[in-house]
Amino acid sequence: MNNTAGSVAIDTFVLKVCTSAAIRDRQIRERTRRRSVNPQGRILVLEKDPLIRPLLERWLRDAGYQLAAAPIAAREKPALVIADVPDPRAAAALLAQLQVYSAPILILSARFRRGLAGSAEAARRLGVRKVLPKPFTRRELLSAVREAMGVVP
């Protein structure tokens, strides 16, 4: 092998490594850009359970969402309100209070049934954007948040 052929082989190898690194960096930047900015605004989390609330907040922050501190002034319209409803049959009073924010509402409750039809029907009856039965995974929460905010993944 002459010196020129070896040099071309090394140059080709370096080009492939640099190209794959550039592609990987671009993919990472794109994922980070999509997750790190919440252009829709802040999310207000109303969860009383001291074990669940920090978990929700961590999952949302890790996904790049900004959180609003409760209580929040009505003039600071959040992009989404996530509220725990222990008993959906008695949710009317809570939902009436949440209407002051004029923001989409995502309801969490252990009383909801699993399954698309049951959740969609419950959301329609309650007049909210989305319901999420407990327990749920991080992926289910983030999917419900995107859907409630009208964000296409």
KOLNUFI-278177 format. One line per 8 residues: their letters; for each residue x, y, z of N, C-alpha, C. Coordinates in pm, 1 decimal, decimal comma. Example, Ala and Ser with C-alpha at 12.3 -4.5 7.8 and 13.67 -1.06 7.14 Angstrom:
BEGIN
as = 1319,0:-569,0:780,0:1230,0:-450,0:780,0:1320,0:-330,0:780,0 ~ 1285,0:-225,0:708,0:1367,0:-106,0:714,0:1290,0:3,0:787,0
//
This chain:
BEGIN
mnntagsv = 84,6:-115,8:0,0:0,0:0,0:0,0:90,2:123,4:0,0 ~ 64,9:212,4:-94,5:149,5:332,0:-96,4:96,2:434,5:2,7 ~ 175,2:535,4:22,0:144,5:637,2:122,4:16,9:713,4:88,6 ~ -11,0:737,6:-38,9:-129,9:811,5:-79,2:-256,4:731,5:-49,3 ~ -254,4:602,1:-77,3:-370,6:517,5:-50,1:-398,5:511,0:99,3 ~ -293,8:500,7:180,1:-310,4:499,2:325,9:-366,7:630,0:376,1 ~ -322,7:739,5:319,4:-370,7:871,5:358,6:-518,7:887,9:323,4 ~ -557,8:837,9:205,8:-698,0:845,0:163,2:-784,7:760,4:256,6
aidtfvlk = -736,9:642,1:293,9:-812,3:555,5:383,9:-830,9:621,2:520,0 ~ -727,0:683,5:570,4:-735,6:753,1:699,5:-829,7:871,8:688,1 ~ -820,3:948,6:580,5:-908,6:1063,7:559,9:-1054,7:1019,2:552,0 ~ -1079,9:907,8:483,3:-1215,4:854,9:471,3:-1267,6:811,9:608,0 ~ -1183,6:743,4:685,1:-1222,3:700,6:819,2:-1254,1:821,8:907,5 ~ -1169,2:923,3:905,0:-1190,3:1044,3:985,2:-1318,0:1113,8:942,3 ~ -1344,2:1120,4:811,7:-1465,3:1183,0:760,3:-1589,7:1109,5:810,3 ~ -1585,2:974,7:808,0:-1699,2:896,5:856,2:-1722,9:919,2:1005,0
vctsaair = -1616,4:919,9:1083,0:-1629,3:942,1:1226,8:-1684,8:1081,4:1254,9 ~ -1631,4:1181,6:1186,3:-1677,1:1320,1:1206,8:-1822,2:1336,2:1163,2 ~ -1858,6:1273,4:1051,0:-1995,3:1282,6:1001,5:-2092,6:1216,8:1098,6 ~ -2059,9:1097,8:1148,0:-2150,1:1030,9:1241,5:-2159,6:1108,4:1372,2 ~ -2049,5:1168,7:1416,4:-2052,4:1250,8:1537,9:-2137,5:1375,0:1515,7 ~ -2127,2:1435,8:1398,6:-2206,4:1555,2:1368,7:-2354,7:1520,9:1363,0 ~ -2387,9:1407,0:1303,2:-2527,6:1363,7:1296,5:-2581,0:1337,2:1436,6 ~ -2502,7:1266,5:1518,2:-2543,2:1237,9:1655,4:-2562,2:1367,4:1734,8
drqirert = -2468,9:1463,1:1720,6:-2481,0:1591,2:1791,1:-2605,3:1666,9:1746,2 ~ -2634,1:1663,9:1616,4:-2751,7:1732,7:1564,4:-2878,8:1669,1:1620,2 ~ -2882,8:1535,2:1627,5:-2999,0:1466,9:1683,3:-3017,9:1502,1:1830,5 ~ -2909,8:1506,3:1905,1:-2917,9:1542,1:2046,9:-2966,7:1685,6:2062,5 ~ -2910,8:1777,8:1982,2:-2955,0:1917,9:1988,5:-3102,2:1930,9:1954,9 ~ -3148,4:1857,1:1855,1:-3288,6:1862,7:1814,5:-3379,0:1810,4:1925,0 ~ -3342,1:1697,1:1986,3:-3422,2:1644,1:2097,4:-3424,3:1741,8:2213,2 ~ -3310,7:1798,9:2245,7:-3301,8:1894,0:2356,3:-3382,4:2019,2:2326,7
rrrsvnpq = -3375,4:2067,1:2203,6:-3450,6:2187,8:2165,7:-3599,3:2162,2:2178,6 ~ -3644,3:2045,4:2135,4:-3786,9:2013,6:2144,7:-3831,8:2003,7:2289,4 ~ -3744,0:1952,5:2377,1:-3783,4:1930,8:2516,0:-3756,0:2049,8:2605,2 ~ -3655,4:2131,1:2573,6:-3610,9:2230,4:2669,9:-3692,3:2358,7:2670,1 ~ -3770,6:2380,6:2567,7:-3847,0:2504,2:2561,5:-3994,5:2469,8:2557,5 ~ -4069,0:2534,0:2643,3:-4212,7:2514,6:2645,4:-4275,3:2643,2:2593,8 ~ -4288,1:2657,4:2462,4:-4338,1:2782,2:2407,7:-4483,4:2809,4:2444,4 ~ -4554,2:2706,8:2487,1:-4694,9:2726,8:2519,1:-4716,3:2794,7:2653,7
grilvlek = -4618,2:2802,0:2739,3:-4635,0:2862,6:2869,9:-4611,7:2763,8:2982,1 ~ -4654,4:2802,7:3101,0:-4627,7:2722,2:3219,9:-4745,3:2631,3:3252,6 ~ -4713,2:2524,6:3324,0:-4814,3:2427,5:3365,6:-4836,8:2442,9:3515,4 ~ -4961,8:2452,3:3553,7:-5000,0:2461,5:3694,5:-5039,4:2322,1:3742,5 ~ -4969,8:2269,6:3843,3:-4997,1:2136,5:3897,8:-5066,9:2151,6:4032,0 ~ -5188,2:2098,3:4040,1:-5266,1:2101,6:4164,2:-5286,1:1957,8:4211,5 ~ -5190,2:1910,3:4284,8:-5191,5:1773,5:4338,2:-5162,5:1782,2:4487,0 ~ -5252,4:1729,5:4569,6:-5235,8:1738,2:4714,8:-5144,0:1632,1:4772,2
dplirpll = -5133,4:1519,2:4704,9:-5054,9:1407,6:4757,9:-4906,7:1444,8:4761,2 ~ -4844,6:1445,3:4880,9:-4704,4:1487,5:4893,0:-4604,7:1390,2:4828,5 ~ -4649,2:1272,3:4791,8:-4561,4:1178,4:4721,2:-4573,1:1193,2:4569,6 ~ -4691,8:1222,6:4522,7:-4714,6:1230,1:4378,6:-4674,5:1365,3:4320,2 ~ -4702,3:1472,8:4393,5:-4673,8:1607,0:4340,1:-4526,6:1624,0:4299,5 ~ -4428,7:1593,0:4386,1:-4288,7:1610,2:4345,1:-4251,4:1523,0:4224,6 ~ -4311,9:1405,0:4217,0:-4285,2:1318,2:4103,6:-4337,7:1379,7:3973,9 ~ -4460,8:1429,8:3977,9:-4517,4:1497,5:3860,5:-4429,3:1614,8:3818,2
erwlrdag = -4391,6:1696,0:3916,1:-4309,5:1813,0:3885,4:-4175,2:1772,3:3825,0 ~ -4112,1:1669,3:3878,6:-3983,6:1624,7:3824,6:-3997,8:1573,6:3682,2 ~ -4100,8:1491,6:3658,1:-4122,5:1439,2:3523,7:-4146,3:1551,9:3423,8 ~ -4225,0:1651,0:3463,6:-4255,0:1762,2:3373,0:-4131,5:1848,5:3348,1 ~ -4056,5:1878,3:3454,0:-3933,8:1957,9:3437,1:-3831,3:1884,5:3351,0 ~ -3815,3:1754,6:3375,1:-3721,6:1675,2:3295,8:-3760,0:1674,2:3148,5 ~ -3888,5:1687,0:3120,4:-3935,5:1690,2:2981,9:-3925,2:1830,5:2922,6 ~ -3882,1:1928,6:3003,3:-3861,6:2063,7:2951,3:-3975,4:2160,0:2975,3
yqlaaapi = -4076,6:2118,6:3050,6:-4188,5:2208,4:3077,5:-4155,9:2301,1:3193,9 ~ -4210,0:2420,7:3186,7:-4197,5:2517,3:3295,9:-4321,3:2504,2:3382,2 ~ -4301,8:2513,2:3513,3:-4413,2:2497,1:3604,9:-4448,7:2630,0:3670,0 ~ -4576,1:2648,0:3692,5:-4624,8:2765,2:3763,7:-4644,8:2726,0:3909,6 ~ -4611,9:2817,3:3998,0:-4631,4:2791,6:4141,0:-4777,2:2817,1:4177,1 ~ -4833,4:2728,6:4257,3:-4970,2:2749,0:4303,6:-4965,5:2823,8:4435,5 ~ -5049,4:2915,9:4464,8:-5153,5:2967,7:4376,7:-5095,7:3064,0:4273,7 ~ -5159,3:3070,6:4161,0:-5116,8:3156,9:4051,5:-5229,5:3256,4:4025,4
aarekpal = -5193,9:3376,2:3995,3:-5295,1:3478,2:3966,5:-5365,9:3443,1:3836,0 ~ -5494,3:3468,9:3830,1:-5572,7:3435,6:3711,0:-5520,3:3508,7:3587,5 ~ -5460,2:3627,0:3606,5:-5408,6:3701,6:3491,6:-5285,5:3635,6:3432,3 ~ -5219,3:3549,0:3508,5:-5103,9:3473,7:3459,4:-5154,1:3341,3:3403,2 ~ -5226,6:3347,8:3296,7:-5290,9:3229,0:3240,4:-5190,2:3117,5:3212,6 ~ -5206,5:3003,6:3280,1:-5117,7:2890,3:3251,0:-5155,9:2826,5:3117,4 ~ -5062,7:2753,3:3060,9:-5089,1:2682,7:2935,4:-5173,0:2558,1:2960,1 ~ -5163,7:2504,9:3082,3:-5236,3:2383,4:3118,1:-5249,1:2377,6:3269,5
viadvpdp = -5362,5:2326,9:3314,9:-5382,7:2301,7:3457,1:-5396,5:2150,8:3474,2 ~ -5311,2:2094,2:3559,0:-5320,5:1952,1:3593,5:-5373,9:1945,3:3735,3 ~ -5489,6:1882,9:3751,3:-5553,4:1880,3:3883,2:-5593,9:1738,5:3920,4 ~ -5571,5:1705,7:4047,2:-5614,0:1577,9:4101,9:-5759,0:1591,0:4146,1 ~ -5840,1:1494,7:4106,8:-5981,2:1492,8:4146,7:-6006,3:1359,7:4215,8 ~ -6014,5:1361,8:4350,0:-6035,6:1236,2:4422,8:-6165,9:1166,7:4385,4 ~ -6271,6:1244,0:4362,0:-6401,0:1186,8:4326,1:-6458,6:1263,9:4207,5 ~ -6451,4:1209,2:4087,5:-6500,2:1280,5:3968,9:-6647,7:1320,5:3976,5
raaaalla = -6727,7:1246,4:4055,5:-6869,4:1282,6:4067,0:-6887,7:1413,5:4142,4 ~ -6791,5:1447,6:4226,9:-6799,2:1572,3:4304,5:-6701,9:1676,9:4249,4 ~ -6666,1:1665,3:4123,8:-6564,6:1752,5:4064,4:-6618,3:1888,3:4019,7 ~ -6747,6:1906,6:4017,6:-6805,9:2029,0:3962,9:-6753,7:2154,6:4032,4 ~ -6742,6:2151,3:4164,0:-6695,4:2270,1:4237,5:-6551,2:2302,9:4201,8 ~ -6465,9:2201,6:4198,0:-6325,5:2223,6:4162,2:-6313,0:2274,9:4019,3 ~ -6385,9:2213,9:3927,7:-6379,0:2256,2:3787,9:-6428,8:2398,8:3769,9 ~ -6529,5:2437,4:3846,3:-6578,5:2575,5:3839,8:-6468,9:2672,2:3884,4
qlqvysap = -6393,6:2636,1:3987,6:-6283,4:2721,3:4033,4:-6171,9:2728,9:3930,0 ~ -6146,5:2619,2:3861,1:-6038,1:2615,8:3762,9:-6070,6:2693,5:3635,6 ~ -6197,1:2719,0:3610,7:-6235,7:2791,9:3489,9:-6182,0:2935,4:3488,8 ~ -6145,6:2987,9:3606,2:-6090,4:3123,1:3613,3:-5960,3:3134,9:3532,3 ~ -5890,4:3024,8:3514,8:-5764,6:3027,1:3440,4:-5785,2:3023,3:3289,5 ~ -5906,0:2989,8:3243,9:-5935,8:2970,3:3101,4:-5822,4:2900,5:3027,8 ~ -5781,3:2789,5:3084,0:-5675,1:2707,3:3025,8:-5726,4:2564,4:3013,6 ~ -5667,0:2487,2:2924,3:-5705,4:2345,6:2917,2:-5679,2:2276,9:3050,9
ililsarf = -5761,3:2179,4:3082,6:-5750,4:2110,3:3210,8:-5725,6:1961,3:3186,3 ~ -5627,2:1908,3:3256,6:-5597,4:1765,0:3258,2:-5627,9:1716,8:3399,2 ~ -5721,0:1623,8:3409,9:-5764,1:1573,0:3539,9:-5697,9:1437,8:3566,2 ~ -5648,0:1420,9:3689,0:-5591,3:1294,3:3734,7:-5682,3:1238,4:3842,6 ~ -5708,5:1108,5:3837,1:-5788,1:1047,5:3942,4:-5772,3:896,1:3939,3 ~ -5772,1:837,0:4057,1:-5767,7:690,9:4067,3:-5905,0:631,0:4037,9 ~ -6005,6:714,7:4027,9:-6142,2:666,7:4004,1:-6176,4:648,4:3856,3 ~ -6089,9:694,7:3767,4:-6116,6:677,7:3624,5:-6084,1:536,9:3581,4
rrglagsa = -6156,9:490,3:3481,5:-6131,4:357,8:3425,2:-6022,3:367,6:3320,2 ~ -5944,9:262,2:3308,7:-5844,5:252,7:3201,9:-5916,7:229,6:3070,9 ~ -5857,9:276,1:2965,5:-5915,1:252,8:2833,4:-5952,9:383,2:2768,5 ~ -5931,9:389,7:2640,1:-5952,6:512,2:2564,9:-6096,3:561,1:2570,7 ~ -6192,1:471,3:2553,1:-6331,7:512,7:2548,7:-6377,2:567,9:2683,2 ~ -6339,2:500,8:2792,4:-6380,0:548,0:2924,7:-6322,1:683,3:2957,9 ~ -6195,4:704,9:2927,1:-6130,9:832,8:2956,4:-6186,4:944,6:2870,1 ~ -6208,4:916,4:2742,8:-6262,1:1018,3:2652,4:-6403,3:1057,9:2694,4
eaarrlgv = -6481,7:959,7:2733,9:-6617,9:987,6:2778,9:-6616,9:1069,1:2908,5 ~ -6528,3:1033,8:3001,3:-6518,9:1108,0:3127,3:-6477,5:1252,6:3101,1 ~ -6383,4:1272,7:3011,7:-6339,0:1408,8:2978,3:-6453,8:1488,8:2919,6 ~ -6529,6:1427,8:2831,1:-6642,1:1497,2:2768,9:-6746,6:1535,4:2873,5 ~ -6779,1:1439,7:2961,6:-6879,5:1466,7:3065,8:-6834,4:1577,5:3161,1 ~ -6706,3:1578,3:3195,9:-6655,2:1677,4:3290,9:-6624,0:1811,4:3225,2 ~ -6616,1:1814,1:3093,8:-6585,1:1938,3:3024,0:-6437,8:1975,5:3033,0 ~ -6351,4:1875,0:3037,7:-6206,9:1899,3:3044,1:-6142,6:1845,1:2916,9
rkvlpkpf = -6017,6:1883,7:2896,3:-5948,4:1842,1:2774,9:-5908,6:1695,0:2777,6 ~ -5864,7:1647,7:2895,1:-5812,2:1510,9:2902,6:-5823,3:1461,6:3046,2 ~ -5843,5:1332,2:3062,0:-5837,4:1269,4:3194,4:-5730,4:1160,9:3189,2 ~ -5665,2:1139,9:3302,6:-5560,8:1038,3:3312,0:-5583,8:956,8:3438,2 ~ -5615,2:827,6:3422,0:-5637,2:743,3:3539,5:-5506,1:715,7:3613,1 ~ -5513,3:712,9:3745,0:-5398,7:674,1:3827,5:-5406,1:524,5:3849,8 ~ -5297,8:455,7:3860,4:-5159,9:502,6:3845,1:-5124,9:515,0:3696,4 ~ -5025,8:596,6:3668,1:-4982,7:617,5:3530,1:-4830,5:623,7:3526,3
trrellsa = -4778,0:604,1:3407,2:-4633,3:608,5:3388,5:-4591,9:748,3:3344,1 ~ -4464,1:771,6:3343,3:-4409,8:899,4:3294,7:-4451,8:921,3:3150,2 ~ -4440,2:817,6:3070,7:-4476,1:828,2:2928,2:-4623,8:863,1:2912,0 ~ -4710,6:799,3:2991,0:-4854,0:829,2:2983,0:-4882,9:972,9:3023,8 ~ -4815,5:1020,8:3128,7:-4834,9:1158,9:3172,4:-4794,6:1256,2:3062,2 ~ -4674,9:1239,7:3007,4:-4626,0:1333,6:2906,2:-4710,0:1328,3:2779,7 ~ -4758,7:1211,4:2744,2:-4847,7:1199,3:2629,0:-4978,9:1273,4:2654,7 ~ -5033,8:1257,3:2774,9:-5158,4:1325,7:2810,7:-5138,2:1476,8:2812,8
vreamgvv = -5023,2:1522,4:2861,8:-4993,8:1667,0:2865,2:-4988,6:1721,2:2722,9 ~ -4915,3:1652,5:2634,9:-4906,8:1698,7:2495,7:-5044,5:1702,8:2431,0 ~ -5122,5:1598,8:2454,3:-5257,2:1593,9:2396,3:-5345,3:1704,9:2452,0 ~ -5339,5:1727,0:2581,2:-5421,5:1831,2:2643,2:-5380,6:1971,1:2596,2 ~ -5251,7:1988,9:2568,4:-5204,2:2118,8:2521,9:-5219,4:2135,1:2370,4 ~ -5260,4:2027,4:2303,8:-5278,1:2034,2:2159,5:-5148,2:2030,7:2083,2 ~ -5044,1:1972,4:2144,0:-4911,6:1964,4:2080,2:-4901,5:1832,6:2006,7 ~ -4863,4:1839,0:1880,6:-4845,5:1717,7:1802,3:-4703,0:1667,3:1824,9
p = -4687,6:1538,5:1865,8:-4552,6:1486,8:1893,3:-4466,7:1476,1:1769,1
//
